[in-house]
Structure formats: C-alpha cells, structure tokens
Amino acid sequence: MQNQIKYRCLLTVGFALTMLSGCKTLQELETILDTGDGASQLSQATIADGLREALTVGTERVVTELGRDGGYLNSSFRIPLPDKLASARDTAARFGLDGSFNELEVRLNEAAELAAPKAKALFVSAVQKMSFSDVMGIYRGPDDAATNYLQRTTQDQLRAQMAPLIDNSLNQVGAVRSFNDLVSSYNAIPLVKPIDANLTNHVLDYASNALFGRLAEEEAAIRSEPVKRTTELLRLVFGS
C-alpha cells in the first residue's frame, strides 16, 4: 500500500515536472524517474564509445580538410607571415619585392598542409586512453570539452612530432629557399633594419593551433547538429 501511495505521489510530482520540463508524455518522464536522467539511460560503455567515435570522426574530417591543397591557405586558419616579415612587406613593395613575400606566405601554408596528417594517429591514440572519468567529464562538459582534453594531453607530443615534418616540408615546398632569397634581397635595401625569423616555430604554432581550433568547431557541430552525426552510434549518444 505504501509503495502504491509513493508511486502515485511520484506520478503527481512527475506531472508537474512534465509541464515544466517539456517532456512530451508522462511515460517519458516515468522512464527518466526510473533511470535518474536521460544520459544514464545509455550504458557507460555506449557513452564512451560514442565519444571516442565522435573524436575519431572529427579528427578525420579536420585532418582531411586542413591537409589538402589549400587547406590552410584558403581557410580562416591561413598562416600569415611572421610579424617581422609582415611589417617589412610594405617597405619591400616600394622596391618591387612584395611578390617574394606573398610567395613565401603561400609556401608556409603548404608546409603546414603536408604536416597536418601527423595529428590523426596521435589524436586517435589519446582517445583510446580516455578514462571513464574523462569520458563523463567530456560528455557533460561544454561544446569543446573533448578538444580541450586532447589539447591538454597531446599538444606537447604533437608539436614534437610535427616540428621535423614542418622543417622538412619548408624545404620541400621551397619556403626556405624563398625566405633566404627574400632576406638577402631585402637586407640589401639601403637603411632598412635586417630581418630574420624562425619559420619552423612560426608555422608550428599556427598549424597546431588551427588543428585544435578546427576540431573544437567540429566537436560543437556533432553535439548540436543532427546532420553531423553520420553514424548510428553518434546519433544514439548525442541525440539522446
């Protein structure tokens, strides 16, 4: 008898909460009362798998996008010239050297595009090592919680792995030659202050920040836009 009274009380409270919470049916609310909340209806393993899949899918999209021809150059993540070179470009333009600066900027972006795919394996490895507390913190966290986790756990290793690739890429795309030619020509202009710059560190900073920045955008989209949930598991976890 006491159990029946308790159940009726729950239903009465449940009806009021239904009006406030926007649940479509009392049955839906009964389910939530039975399980605690919507997320707990999913098993811990399902949530973990969903987050891992979201990060894997997001990483694949980001690396493919930024790693293709023009991926950096023709996007909001375009890598500019180092400040010292950018400030010298106007002076160089008066002597017909601005084309060399523009060419160098293109080659810096090409170098980043060649190095971007290195992030994929590193991100996926970090995803597989997530603890359950990491998973639930990310699941209930802000739209960029997973990206913040990856940045915190992989950034130093990512930079260490990308640095030699970018260094090689700068040589491969001719950026080092372009830079040396540009500096030689510019420093020959009377009365200008000689310029120098560390191209590898400059490209590395922008390239790695772009990867995390674009991944944060992709994570937020998967959380909020059904069209971005391209697998059944993503629809199950993020649509609940």
DAJOVEN-V137341 format. One record per residue. PHI is phi in whole degrees, -180 to 180 (999 if undefined). OMEGA is omega in radians with two decimals (* if undefined). D_LAST is the distance of its C-alpha to the last C-alpha in Angstrom with 2 decimals. Layout:
phi=PHI omega=OMEGA d_last=D_LAST
phi=PHI omega=OMEGA d_last=D_LAST
This chain:
phi=999 omega=3.13 d_last=34.95
phi=-62 omega=3.12 d_last=33.48
phi=-65 omega=3.14 d_last=30.18
phi=-65 omega=3.12 d_last=30.20
phi=-62 omega=3.12 d_last=31.02
phi=-60 omega=-3.11 d_last=28.28
phi=-66 omega=3.13 d_last=25.70
phi=-65 omega=3.09 d_last=27.11
phi=-61 omega=3.11 d_last=26.93
phi=-61 omega=3.14 d_last=23.27
phi=-66 omega=3.12 d_last=22.72
phi=-64 omega=3.07 d_last=24.95
phi=-62 omega=-3.13 d_last=23.15
phi=-62 omega=3.14 d_last=19.85
phi=-64 omega=3.11 d_last=21.21
phi=-63 omega=3.13 d_last=22.18
phi=-65 omega=3.10 d_last=18.90
phi=-59 omega=-3.14 d_last=17.29
phi=-64 omega=-3.09 d_last=19.70
phi=-83 omega=-3.00 d_last=18.93
phi=-90 omega=3.13 d_last=15.17
phi=86 omega=3.08 d_last=14.60
phi=-63 omega=-3.05 d_last=12.92
phi=-75 omega=-3.09 d_last=14.11
phi=-140 omega=3.06 d_last=15.74
phi=-67 omega=3.11 d_last=17.33
phi=-64 omega=3.11 d_last=15.98
phi=-62 omega=3.13 d_last=12.39
phi=-67 omega=3.10 d_last=13.91
phi=-58 omega=3.13 d_last=15.95
phi=-63 omega=-3.14 d_last=13.06
phi=-67 omega=3.09 d_last=11.81
phi=-63 omega=-3.13 d_last=15.52
phi=-66 omega=-3.00 d_last=16.02
phi=-104 omega=3.12 d_last=13.48
phi=106 omega=3.05 d_last=13.89
phi=-165 omega=-3.05 d_last=10.50
phi=-63 omega=-3.06 d_last=6.77
phi=-66 omega=-3.06 d_last=6.99
phi=-72 omega=3.06 d_last=10.06
phi=-68 omega=3.07 d_last=8.86
phi=-90 omega=3.10 d_last=8.55
phi=-70 omega=3.10 d_last=12.13
phi=-59 omega=-3.14 d_last=13.72
phi=-65 omega=-3.14 d_last=14.99
phi=-66 omega=3.11 d_last=11.79
phi=-61 omega=-3.14 d_last=10.54
phi=-61 omega=3.13 d_last=14.14
phi=-63 omega=3.14 d_last=14.43
phi=-65 omega=3.11 d_last=11.50
phi=-66 omega=3.12 d_last=13.18
phi=-62 omega=3.14 d_last=16.49
phi=-68 omega=3.12 d_last=15.71
phi=-61 omega=-3.14 d_last=14.47
phi=-69 omega=3.12 d_last=17.75
phi=-66 omega=3.12 d_last=19.81
phi=-64 omega=3.14 d_last=18.76
phi=-63 omega=3.11 d_last=19.24
phi=-62 omega=3.13 d_last=22.54
phi=-59 omega=3.14 d_last=23.77
phi=-63 omega=-3.08 d_last=23.26
phi=-66 omega=-3.12 d_last=24.94
phi=-65 omega=3.10 d_last=27.82
phi=-63 omega=-3.10 d_last=28.47
phi=-67 omega=-3.09 d_last=28.52
phi=-80 omega=-3.09 d_last=30.75
phi=-86 omega=3.14 d_last=32.81
phi=-86 omega=3.10 d_last=34.10
phi=-59 omega=-3.13 d_last=37.32
phi=82 omega=-3.08 d_last=36.92
phi=-59 omega=3.05 d_last=33.48
phi=-88 omega=-2.99 d_last=34.70
phi=-59 omega=-3.04 d_last=37.69
phi=-104 omega=-3.12 d_last=36.01
phi=-135 omega=3.09 d_last=32.93
phi=-70 omega=3.14 d_last=32.27
phi=-100 omega=3.11 d_last=32.73
phi=-52 omega=-3.13 d_last=36.35
phi=-89 omega=3.13 d_last=38.57
phi=-82 omega=3.02 d_last=41.58
phi=-68 omega=2.99 d_last=44.98
phi=-55 omega=-3.05 d_last=45.69
phi=-54 omega=-3.12 d_last=46.93
phi=-62 omega=3.13 d_last=50.51
phi=-78 omega=-3.14 d_last=50.53
phi=-62 omega=-3.14 d_last=48.76
phi=-71 omega=3.14 d_last=51.36
phi=-87 omega=-3.04 d_last=54.12
phi=-63 omega=-3.13 d_last=52.99
phi=-63 omega=3.10 d_last=54.67
phi=-64 omega=-3.12 d_last=57.91
phi=-63 omega=-3.11 d_last=57.71
phi=-62 omega=-3.14 d_last=57.20
phi=-69 omega=3.13 d_last=60.67
phi=-113 omega=3.08 d_last=62.08
phi=75 omega=-3.09 d_last=60.06
phi=-105 omega=-3.07 d_last=57.77
phi=-65 omega=3.11 d_last=54.44
phi=-61 omega=3.11 d_last=53.64
phi=-67 omega=3.09 d_last=53.66
phi=-66 omega=3.14 d_last=51.10
phi=-63 omega=3.13 d_last=48.82
phi=-64 omega=3.13 d_last=49.22
phi=-64 omega=3.13 d_last=48.37
phi=-61 omega=3.09 d_last=45.12
phi=-61 omega=-3.08 d_last=44.08
phi=-70 omega=3.06 d_last=44.96
phi=-63 omega=3.13 d_last=42.98
phi=-69 omega=3.10 d_last=39.81
phi=-64 omega=3.12 d_last=40.77
phi=-64 omega=3.12 d_last=41.15
phi=-65 omega=3.14 d_last=37.63
phi=-63 omega=3.12 d_last=36.27
phi=-71 omega=-3.08 d_last=38.10
phi=-88 omega=-3.03 d_last=36.75
phi=-54 omega=-3.09 d_last=33.04
phi=-58 omega=-3.14 d_last=32.11
phi=-61 omega=-3.07 d_last=33.16
phi=-69 omega=-2.98 d_last=29.92
phi=-59 omega=-3.09 d_last=27.75
phi=-62 omega=-3.13 d_last=29.05
phi=-67 omega=3.12 d_last=29.15
phi=-64 omega=-3.11 d_last=25.54
phi=-62 omega=3.11 d_last=24.34
phi=-62 omega=3.12 d_last=26.63
phi=-66 omega=3.14 d_last=25.27
phi=-62 omega=-3.10 d_last=21.66
phi=-68 omega=-3.11 d_last=22.79
phi=-95 omega=-3.11 d_last=24.48
phi=-62 omega=3.05 d_last=21.59
phi=-79 omega=3.13 d_last=21.81
phi=-65 omega=3.11 d_last=19.04
phi=-64 omega=3.05 d_last=19.83
phi=-61 omega=-3.09 d_last=19.53
phi=-59 omega=-3.08 d_last=16.09
phi=-70 omega=3.08 d_last=14.70
phi=-63 omega=3.11 d_last=16.78
phi=-71 omega=-3.09 d_last=15.38
phi=-60 omega=-3.10 d_last=11.66
phi=-97 omega=-3.08 d_last=12.44
phi=-88 omega=3.14 d_last=15.21
phi=-69 omega=-3.03 d_last=16.19
phi=-63 omega=-3.14 d_last=15.49
phi=-112 omega=-3.07 d_last=18.42
phi=-61 omega=-3.13 d_last=18.00
phi=-67 omega=3.11 d_last=18.02
phi=-63 omega=3.10 d_last=20.95
phi=-61 omega=3.10 d_last=22.77
phi=-62 omega=-3.14 d_last=22.49
phi=-65 omega=3.14 d_last=23.97
phi=-65 omega=-3.13 d_last=26.60
phi=-67 omega=-3.01 d_last=27.62
phi=-97 omega=-3.04 d_last=27.97
phi=-125 omega=-2.98 d_last=29.33
phi=-58 omega=-3.11 d_last=31.18
phi=-63 omega=3.14 d_last=34.60
phi=-67 omega=3.12 d_last=34.44
phi=-62 omega=3.14 d_last=33.20
phi=-63 omega=-3.13 d_last=36.15
phi=-64 omega=-3.12 d_last=38.55
phi=-81 omega=-3.10 d_last=37.54
phi=-80 omega=-3.05 d_last=37.45
phi=-56 omega=3.13 d_last=40.76
phi=-67 omega=3.09 d_last=43.11
phi=-65 omega=3.12 d_last=41.16
phi=-67 omega=3.11 d_last=41.49
phi=-59 omega=3.10 d_last=45.10
phi=-67 omega=-3.12 d_last=45.79
phi=-65 omega=3.11 d_last=43.88
phi=-61 omega=3.07 d_last=45.97
phi=-71 omega=-3.07 d_last=49.04
phi=-63 omega=-3.10 d_last=47.67
phi=-88 omega=3.07 d_last=46.93
phi=86 omega=-3.09 d_last=50.18
phi=-68 omega=-3.13 d_last=48.80
phi=-65 omega=3.10 d_last=51.17
phi=-62 omega=3.12 d_last=54.13
phi=-62 omega=-3.13 d_last=53.10
phi=-65 omega=-3.14 d_last=52.72
phi=-62 omega=3.11 d_last=56.08
phi=-65 omega=-3.12 d_last=57.81
phi=-63 omega=-3.11 d_last=56.27
phi=-62 omega=3.13 d_last=57.23
phi=-61 omega=-3.13 d_last=60.71
phi=-69 omega=-3.10 d_last=61.28
phi=-67 omega=-3.11 d_last=59.82
phi=-67 omega=3.10 d_last=61.71
phi=-83 omega=3.11 d_last=64.90
phi=-69 omega=-3.10 d_last=64.61
phi=-59 omega=2.98 d_last=67.27
phi=73 omega=3.11 d_last=66.22
phi=-83 omega=3.07 d_last=62.46
phi=-80 omega=-3.12 d_last=60.69
phi=-56 omega=-3.13 d_last=59.74
phi=-114 omega=2.99 d_last=56.03
phi=-152 omega=3.13 d_last=53.98
phi=-167 omega=3.05 d_last=50.31
phi=-95 omega=-3.05 d_last=48.17
phi=-66 omega=-3.09 d_last=46.26
phi=-61 omega=-3.13 d_last=44.25
phi=-64 omega=-3.14 d_last=42.79
phi=-63 omega=3.14 d_last=42.18
phi=-66 omega=-3.13 d_last=40.23
phi=-61 omega=3.13 d_last=38.36
phi=-59 omega=-3.09 d_last=37.19
phi=-69 omega=-3.08 d_last=35.89
phi=-65 omega=-3.12 d_last=34.48
phi=-71 omega=3.10 d_last=32.42
phi=-63 omega=3.12 d_last=31.18
phi=-65 omega=3.13 d_last=30.17
phi=-60 omega=-3.14 d_last=28.09
phi=-70 omega=3.13 d_last=26.08
phi=-64 omega=-3.14 d_last=25.98
phi=-71 omega=3.11 d_last=24.73
phi=-66 omega=3.09 d_last=22.12
phi=-62 omega=3.10 d_last=20.78
phi=-64 omega=-3.12 d_last=20.53
phi=-68 omega=3.11 d_last=18.72
phi=-61 omega=-3.14 d_last=16.18
phi=-61 omega=3.14 d_last=15.52
phi=-67 omega=3.12 d_last=15.27
phi=-64 omega=3.14 d_last=12.68
phi=-70 omega=-2.95 d_last=10.46
phi=-111 omega=-3.04 d_last=11.33
phi=-115 omega=-3.13 d_last=12.65
phi=-54 omega=-3.09 d_last=11.04
phi=-64 omega=-3.14 d_last=14.59
phi=-82 omega=-3.14 d_last=14.64
phi=-88 omega=-2.94 d_last=12.05
phi=-87 omega=3.09 d_last=14.97
phi=-126 omega=-3.13 d_last=14.05
phi=-62 omega=-3.13 d_last=12.00
phi=-66 omega=3.11 d_last=10.86
phi=-64 omega=3.12 d_last=9.79
phi=-65 omega=-3.13 d_last=7.81
phi=-68 omega=-3.03 d_last=6.14
phi=-76 omega=-3.05 d_last=5.76
phi=-93 omega=3.08 d_last=5.52
phi=-97 omega=-3.08 d_last=3.79
phi=-84 omega=* d_last=0.00
